[in-house]
Amino acid sequence: MTAQLERGQGLASTIARVILGGIFFAHGWQKFVTNGMDATAKAFDGMGVPAPTLSAWFAGIVELVGGAALIIGLAVPIVAVLGIIDMLGAIIFVHWDNGFFATGGGYELPLALIAGLIAVGIASHGPLAADTHLLKSRSKVNA
């Protein structure tokens, strides 16, 4: 693969990570700060989400901390898996009965986020990702 193509893929991955991370971070911030965890758990309960308090904390932490981790490129594959679990829960328990389109409260957005998480979870994380530098350092130590 040419160096120019590798740089382009790294840049694309970086942009995707930052955008996805920003979306997740904003939703986590909303759960923790804007609404508060008590209100978030109450809303989850009203939507029929199982174990609403635990689910609210899981979603809030995955979205806030995971969003920040995506932005800096730290533990990207792990964050991607946790984010996918979070979004599958959103689809199953909140959005499914509303159909596909986001305008009607459907599962379009969480599904798109899953697609993005799959892509960044398996792609090269780019030259600006913490994982890139940590993995290089680790492979030098193990060599």
N, C-alpha and C positions, 0 to 999 in steps of 0.2 A: 504494500500500500504506500502511496506516495506521502511524503511529509505534509504536503499541502492538503491532501484529503484528510489525513489524521488531525491536522489543526482544525479543519472545518468541522469534523465530527466532534472534536473536543469542545469547540465553541458552541455548537448546537446543543450538546449535552448540558453544558453549563447554563445556557439560556433556559432550557427546559427545566433543569433543577431549580433555578432561582424563581421561575414563574410558579411552578408547582409548590415550592417551599413557601412562597409568599401567600398563595391561596390557603394552604393548610395553616400557616402561622396566623393569618387573619381569622380563620374560623376557630382556632384554639384560643386566641385572644378574646374573641367574642364570648366563648364559653366561660373563661376564667374571669375576665375583667368587665366586659360590657354587661353581660347578663348575670354573672356570678354562678358558681357551681350549684348552689341550692336551686336557683331558677332553672338552670340547665337540666338538672336531675328531675325537677318537677315537669318540665316540658317533655323530657324523654318518657316519663311515666304516662303523661297524657297521650303520647303517641303509641303507647303499648310496647315500648322497648323493654325487653327483659332486664331485670336487675338494674333499674334506671340510674341509681346513684353510682354503682360500679361502672356501668356503661358510659355515663357522663364523664367520669374521671378518666376512663380509658380513652375515650374520644378526645377529651380536652388535652391530655398529655401527649397522645400521638400527634395531634394536630399542631399544638404549640411547640413542643420540643422537637418533634419530627420535622415540622416545617422549618425550624431554625437549622436543624441538621442538614436538611436538603439544601438550604441556601448556601451553607458553607461546605457542603459535600462530604459530610461525616457519616459513616456507617450507612451509606446510601442503600445497599441491598436490604439491610435489616429494616430500615425506615420504610422502604418500598413495600415490604411484606406487611408490616404493621398498618401502613396506610391502606393497603388493599383490604385487609381484614376490616378496618374501620369503615371503608366505603361499601363493602359488601353488607355490613350491618345496616348502614344507611339505606341501601337499596332495598333490602329485605324488609326491614321494620318500619321504614318511613316513606319511601318514595314509590315502591312497587305498585301499590293500588292507585296511584295517580297517573299511571301510564308512562309513556316515554319522555315527552317533552318537558323541559325545565320550566317553561312558562306556566305549566299547570301543576308544578310541584313534582314532576316525574323524575325518573332516574337518569336522565340524560347527563347531567353534570357529574354525579358520582361515577358513572360509567366512563366518561371521558377522563376523569382523574385516575381511574384504575388503568386505563390505557397509557396515560403518561407515566404512571408509577412503574408499570412493566417496562416501558422503554428506558427510563433512566436507571432502573434497578439492574438491568443487564448490560447497559452501554458503558463505554469508557466514561469515567466521570469528569474528564477534562482536566486541563492543566491547573485550573484554579481550585480544584477540589482538595479538601484536607485529606481524603482517602488516598489520592494520587501520591501525595508526599509521604504520608504515613506508611503506605505499602512499599514505596521505594526504600525508605529508611529501614523498614523491617526486613526486606529481602536482602539488603546489604549486610545486616547483622547476621542473618541465617546463612549467608553464602560462605 
